[in-house]
């Protein structure tokens, strides 16, 4: 499995558009926090995600673009960069307790749910 970092922005995106994006990307294992060796989770900067997956970098990029396009305002689109990483160091805030996304919310957005 490979570890990836992702930056995904939505032009003219509202707070709700980004909440929908976070929920959508969580369905494919992309999250807004990173786990330290000591077990503490830290919040990533806005519009930044990490993902550990069997997908190639191109497959993950395509999946992120597809999901981001679904939640982007009409007439706009996302900008996405995905890169593989191995080692990292950071200075970040500890993450709040993770919220779960109800499956009904994902279904209402027309998003797939991977189990």
Secondary structure, DSSP 8 states (H G I E B T S, - for coil): -EEEEEEEEETT--HHHHHHHHHHHHTTTEESEEE-TTS-EEE--TTEEEEEESS-HHHHHHHHHHHHHHHS-TT--EEEEEEE-S-------B--------HHHHHHTT-----
